[in-house]
Amino acid sequence: MILKIGDKVRFLNDVGGGRITSVVSKEVVNVETDDGFEVPTLINNLILVNKPDVYESGKSRNTIAPVSAEPKPVKKELKPEEPWFSDKNQVTGKDEPQYFFILVPENPSNPPTGNILMYLVNSCNDTLLYRFTQKTKYNYETIAAGSASPNTKVYLGLIKPETIADLPVYGFQWISFRKRSKDLESFNEKEITLSAVKFYKQNAFVNGRFFKVPVMTINLHENPLKAELEKLSEHEFKRAIEHKEPKPAETAISLPDSELVEVDLHIHELLDNFNNLTNTEMLTVQMKKFHEEMTKAINGIVKKIIFIHGVGNGTLKNELRRELQRKYSKYTMQDASFREYGYGATMVIIRK
């Protein structure tokens, strides 16, 4: 007689029956009754109800031997999912905080005539939790919020051409962290005011490393650097700019009569590779260029020199003007043409 696990059976010496669930021995099997109980039962006390195919009885009625059993499905062990905040996209040399608010024009040839896309760029090995807001009369209204993985960019929204003349004050709040750190990270915030004039300036949108078109870049993580600069020794300065690849020396644009010189102090105009520089190191390079150009202008025939420093949070502009007052106080300084440079340039008049 052939039996099978799962076969229906009836009891000879009792009322009812059930289903064979397992074999205890050659003489005993477990039967699950209709009310859900599993009962060990002698094979001799069972009557087979359906055709079995797993167990075959021997010559004796009290012997039973397995023939073929269906293998139980093997459950695959699922690996736990990697946490979203794990340290991924890690890039060598990107351990210093670098966060940027970047405006990307849909019409690069004439930015104010098209939509301008807003991005948050996390250009370091930290994970970033952020909130992006606009300031209304009574509140800070959240435009976007979420997380930015290491070395990624996040789309925040867009500025329409008709709203450029009346832009709100934008605000960022963020905290950055690693999967493991020795200290709890501090909370950061920054407000950004965009002048409508800035969008119409020819040099407001420049080529960078994050997008293929000219963009406007605002550094979100700029700390006060005055104290750091004063402590910076000559040895530290040399170490900061060591192995950096400067662009060709002709970064200043001289007009035909050489009496007016324009110098762009944006870091991307001074260095080809500045990814590994800290904010302190970048400012030091910019100020070194400023002093070099001032010396050349004083010793040459230049009558006016314009330093393009941008708006940003004003760190470079303030440091430049502090140096003009401290070291070059005999020369007159003033804002350069608002029509050409907005608030982003300072003109120095060299009187011999």
C-alpha positions as CSV (number, residue, x, y, z in Angstrom):
1,M,0.0,0.0,0.0
2,I,1.3,3.5,-0.9
3,L,0.9,6.5,1.4
4,K,1.6,10.1,1.0
5,I,2.1,13.0,3.4
6,G,-1.0,15.0,3.0
7,D,-3.3,12.0,2.4
8,K,-6.6,11.9,4.0
9,V,-7.2,9.0,6.4
10,R,-9.9,7.7,8.8
11,F,-9.5,6.2,12.2
12,L,-10.4,2.5,12.6
13,N,-10.9,2.7,16.4
14,D,-12.3,6.3,16.6
15,V,-14.7,8.7,14.9
16,G,-13.4,11.0,12.3
17,G,-10.0,11.3,10.6
18,G,-7.6,13.8,9.2
19,R,-4.5,14.3,7.1
20,I,-1.0,12.8,7.5
21,T,1.5,15.5,8.3
22,S,4.7,13.6,9.1
23,V,6.2,10.2,9.9
24,V,7.3,9.5,13.5
25,S,8.5,5.9,12.8
26,K,7.8,2.9,10.6
27,E,4.7,2.3,12.7
28,V,3.5,5.7,13.7
29,V,2.5,8.8,11.8
30,N,1.2,12.2,12.9
31,V,-2.4,13.0,11.7
32,E,-3.8,16.4,11.8
33,T,-7.5,16.1,12.7
34,D,-10.3,18.2,11.3
35,D,-10.3,20.4,14.4
36,G,-6.6,21.3,13.9
37,F,-5.0,18.9,16.5
38,E,-2.0,16.8,15.5
39,V,-2.4,13.2,16.8
40,P,0.3,10.4,16.7
41,T,-1.5,7.3,15.4
42,L,-0.5,3.7,14.6
43,I,-0.6,3.0,10.9
44,N,-2.6,-0.1,11.7
45,N,-5.4,2.1,13.0
46,L,-5.7,4.1,9.8
47,I,-7.8,3.6,6.7
48,L,-6.4,5.4,3.5
49,V,-9.1,7.6,1.9
50,N,-7.1,8.8,-1.2
51,K,-4.3,7.5,-3.4
52,P,-0.9,8.1,-1.8
53,D,2.5,8.2,-3.4
54,V,5.1,9.0,-0.7
55,Y,5.1,6.0,1.6
56,E,5.1,2.3,0.6
57,S,4.1,-0.4,3.0
58,G,6.2,-3.5,3.2
59,K,5.1,-7.1,3.4
60,S,3.9,-6.5,7.0
61,R,1.0,-4.1,7.5
62,N,2.9,-2.5,10.4
63,T,5.9,-1.3,8.2
64,I,6.0,1.9,6.2
65,A,8.9,3.2,4.2
66,P,9.4,6.6,2.5
67,V,9.5,6.5,-1.3
68,S,9.8,10.1,-2.5
69,A,9.0,13.3,-0.6
70,E,8.5,16.7,-2.2
71,P,11.3,19.0,-1.0
72,K,10.2,21.8,1.2
73,P,10.8,25.3,-0.4
74,V,14.0,26.8,0.9
75,K,13.4,30.3,2.1
76,K,16.0,32.7,0.8
77,E,17.6,34.9,3.5
78,L,17.0,38.5,2.5
79,K,19.9,40.8,3.3
80,P,18.8,43.9,5.2
81,E,18.5,46.9,3.0
82,E,21.3,49.4,3.1
83,P,20.3,52.5,5.1
84,W,19.7,55.5,2.9
85,F,22.2,57.5,4.9
86,S,25.1,55.1,4.5
87,D,28.4,56.6,3.3
88,K,28.1,56.1,-0.4
89,N,29.4,58.1,-3.5
90,Q,32.6,58.8,-1.5
91,V,35.2,60.7,-3.4
92,T,38.8,61.1,-2.3
93,G,39.6,64.7,-1.2
94,K,35.9,65.6,-0.7
95,D,35.8,65.6,3.2
96,E,35.5,69.4,3.6
97,P,31.9,70.7,3.5
98,Q,31.0,72.1,0.1
99,Y,27.4,73.0,-0.5
100,F,26.2,75.2,-3.4
101,F,23.0,76.9,-4.4
102,I,23.1,76.9,-8.3
103,L,20.9,78.7,-10.8
104,V,20.8,77.1,-14.2
105,P,19.2,79.0,-17.1
106,E,17.1,77.2,-19.7
107,N,18.2,79.8,-22.2
108,P,22.0,80.2,-21.5
109,S,22.4,82.8,-24.3
110,N,19.9,85.2,-22.6
111,P,19.1,83.8,-19.0
112,P,16.4,86.3,-18.0
113,T,14.2,85.4,-21.0
114,G,13.6,81.8,-19.9
115,N,13.0,79.8,-16.8
116,I,15.9,79.5,-14.3
117,L,16.2,76.1,-12.6
118,M,17.4,76.0,-8.9
119,Y,19.6,73.2,-7.6
120,L,21.2,72.3,-4.4
121,V,24.6,70.7,-5.0
122,N,26.2,68.6,-2.2
123,S,29.8,68.4,-3.4
124,C,31.3,66.5,-0.5
125,N,31.2,63.2,1.3
126,D,28.5,64.2,3.8
127,T,24.9,63.4,3.7
128,L,22.8,66.5,3.8
129,L,19.3,67.1,5.4
130,Y,18.0,70.4,4.1
131,R,15.0,72.8,4.0
132,F,14.7,75.4,1.2
133,T,12.4,78.3,1.9
134,Q,11.2,81.7,0.6
135,K,10.5,84.5,3.0
136,T,7.0,86.0,2.9
137,K,5.7,88.9,4.9
138,Y,4.7,86.8,7.8
139,N,6.4,83.3,7.3
140,Y,9.1,81.3,5.9
141,E,7.4,79.1,3.3
142,T,9.0,75.7,2.5
143,I,9.7,75.2,-1.2
144,A,11.6,71.9,-0.9
145,A,12.9,69.7,1.8
146,G,14.6,66.3,2.0
147,S,18.1,64.7,1.8
148,A,21.0,65.0,-0.6
149,S,23.3,62.0,-0.8
150,P,27.1,62.7,-0.9
151,N,28.3,64.3,-4.2
152,T,24.9,64.7,-5.8
153,K,22.6,67.5,-6.9
154,V,18.9,68.0,-6.1
155,Y,16.4,70.0,-8.1
156,L,14.6,72.6,-5.9
157,G,12.3,74.4,-8.3
158,L,12.4,77.2,-10.9
159,I,12.3,80.9,-11.3
160,K,10.0,82.2,-14.0
161,P,11.0,85.2,-16.2
162,E,8.1,87.3,-15.0
163,T,9.1,86.9,-11.3
164,I,12.8,87.9,-11.7
165,A,12.0,91.6,-10.9
166,D,10.4,90.7,-7.6
167,L,12.3,87.7,-6.1
168,P,11.8,86.7,-2.5
169,V,14.6,86.2,0.0
170,Y,15.5,82.5,-0.2
171,G,16.7,80.6,2.9
172,F,18.5,77.3,3.5
173,Q,18.6,75.3,6.7
174,W,20.7,72.2,6.9
175,I,22.5,69.6,8.9
176,S,25.3,67.4,7.5
177,F,26.5,64.2,8.9
178,R,28.3,60.9,8.2
179,K,27.2,57.4,9.2
180,R,29.8,57.6,12.0
181,S,31.2,60.7,13.6
182,K,33.0,61.7,16.8
183,D,30.8,64.7,17.5
184,L,27.2,65.8,16.9
185,E,27.0,68.1,13.9
186,S,25.8,71.7,14.2
187,F,22.7,73.2,12.6
188,N,23.3,75.7,9.8
189,E,21.3,78.3,8.0
190,K,21.7,81.0,5.3
191,E,19.6,83.6,3.7
192,I,20.1,84.6,0.1
193,T,19.0,87.8,-1.6
194,L,19.2,87.9,-5.4
195,S,19.3,91.2,-7.1
196,A,17.3,91.4,-10.4
197,V,20.1,93.3,-11.9
198,K,22.4,90.3,-11.4
199,F,20.5,88.2,-13.9
200,Y,21.2,90.8,-16.7
201,K,24.9,91.0,-16.1
202,Q,27.0,89.3,-18.8
203,N,29.4,87.7,-16.3
204,A,26.8,86.6,-13.7
205,F,26.5,83.1,-15.3
206,V,29.8,81.3,-15.7
207,N,31.0,77.9,-16.6
208,G,31.5,75.5,-13.7
209,R,32.2,71.8,-13.0
210,F,28.6,70.8,-12.1
211,F,26.7,71.7,-15.3
212,K,27.5,71.9,-19.0
213,V,26.0,75.4,-19.3
214,P,27.0,78.7,-17.6
215,V,25.4,79.0,-14.2
216,M,25.2,81.3,-11.2
217,T,26.8,79.7,-8.2
218,I,26.3,80.7,-4.5
219,N,28.4,79.0,-1.9
220,L,26.3,78.1,1.1
221,H,29.1,77.1,3.4
222,E,31.3,80.2,3.9
223,N,32.5,80.8,7.5
224,P,33.9,84.1,8.7
225,L,37.6,83.9,7.7
226,K,39.2,87.0,9.1
227,A,40.7,85.3,12.2
228,E,41.8,82.4,10.1
229,L,43.6,84.6,7.6
230,E,45.5,86.5,10.3
231,K,46.7,83.2,11.8
232,L,47.7,81.8,8.4
233,S,51.5,81.7,8.3
234,E,53.6,81.9,5.1
235,H,54.4,78.2,5.5
236,E,50.7,77.3,5.7
237,F,50.0,79.4,2.7
238,K,52.6,77.6,0.6
239,R,51.2,74.3,1.7
240,A,47.6,75.3,0.9
241,I,48.4,76.1,-2.7
242,E,51.0,73.4,-3.3
243,H,50.3,71.1,-6.3
244,K,47.5,73.4,-7.5
245,E,47.4,74.1,-11.2
246,P,47.2,77.8,-11.9
247,K,45.8,79.1,-15.1
248,P,48.1,81.1,-17.4
249,A,49.2,84.4,-15.9
250,E,47.1,86.6,-18.3
251,T,44.0,86.6,-16.2
252,A,43.8,90.4,-16.1
253,I,42.2,92.0,-19.2
254,S,43.9,95.2,-20.2
255,L,42.3,97.8,-22.5
256,P,44.3,99.1,-25.5
257,D,45.6,102.2,-23.6
258,S,46.5,100.0,-20.6
259,E,45.3,102.7,-18.3
260,L,42.3,100.6,-17.1
261,V,42.6,97.0,-16.1
262,E,39.9,94.5,-15.2
263,V,40.7,91.6,-12.9
264,D,38.3,88.8,-12.2
265,L,38.9,87.3,-8.8
266,H,36.4,84.4,-9.1
267,I,38.3,81.3,-8.0
268,H,37.5,79.4,-11.2
269,E,39.3,82.2,-13.1
270,L,42.4,81.8,-11.1
271,L,42.7,78.0,-10.7
272,D,41.9,75.1,-13.0
273,N,41.6,72.7,-10.1
274,F,40.2,74.0,-6.8
275,N,38.1,71.0,-5.7
276,N,40.3,70.2,-2.8
277,L,40.7,73.8,-1.5
278,T,39.0,74.9,1.6
279,N,37.2,78.3,1.8
280,T,40.2,79.7,3.6
281,E,42.6,78.5,1.0
282,M,40.5,79.9,-1.9
283,L,40.2,83.3,-0.2
284,T,44.0,83.3,0.3
285,V,44.6,82.6,-3.4
286,Q,42.2,85.4,-4.4
287,M,43.8,87.9,-2.0
288,K,47.3,87.0,-3.3
289,K,46.1,87.8,-6.8
290,F,44.6,91.1,-5.6
291,H,48.0,92.2,-4.1
292,E,49.9,91.1,-7.2
293,E,47.6,93.2,-9.5
294,M,47.7,96.2,-7.1
295,T,51.5,96.1,-7.1
296,K,51.6,95.9,-11.0
297,A,49.2,98.8,-11.3
298,I,51.1,101.0,-8.9
299,N,54.4,100.4,-10.6
300,G,53.0,100.6,-14.1
301,I,50.9,103.2,-16.1
302,V,47.5,101.9,-14.9
303,K,45.2,104.7,-13.7
304,K,42.1,102.6,-12.8
305,I,41.8,98.9,-11.8
306,I,38.5,97.1,-11.4
307,F,38.4,94.0,-9.2
308,I,35.4,91.7,-9.9
309,H,34.6,89.9,-6.7
310,G,30.9,89.0,-7.1
311,V,28.3,89.4,-4.5
312,G,28.0,86.0,-2.6
313,N,27.9,86.6,1.1
314,G,30.4,89.5,0.9
315,T,33.5,87.7,2.3
316,L,35.8,88.5,-0.6
317,K,34.5,92.0,-1.1
318,N,34.9,92.8,2.7
319,E,38.4,91.4,2.8
320,L,39.4,93.2,-0.3
321,R,38.2,96.6,1.0
322,R,39.7,96.0,4.4
323,E,43.1,95.6,2.7
324,L,42.6,98.7,0.6
325,Q,41.9,100.7,3.7
326,R,44.8,99.2,5.6
327,K,47.5,99.0,3.0
328,Y,46.4,101.2,0.1
329,S,44.6,104.0,1.9
330,K,46.2,106.7,-0.4
331,Y,44.2,105.4,-3.3
332,T,40.5,106.0,-3.9
333,M,38.1,103.1,-4.0
334,Q,34.5,103.0,-5.1
335,D,31.8,100.7,-6.5
336,A,32.4,100.0,-10.2
337,S,29.7,100.8,-12.7
338,F,26.4,99.4,-11.5
339,R,25.2,99.0,-15.0
340,E,28.1,96.8,-16.0
341,Y,28.9,95.0,-12.7
342,G,25.9,95.4,-10.3
343,Y,27.2,95.2,-6.8
344,G,29.9,92.7,-7.7
345,A,33.0,94.9,-8.4
346,T,35.2,97.5,-6.8
347,M,37.2,100.2,-8.7
348,V,40.5,101.6,-7.4
349,I,41.8,104.9,-8.8
350,I,45.6,104.9,-8.9
351,R,47.0,108.4,-8.4
352,K,50.8,108.5,-8.8
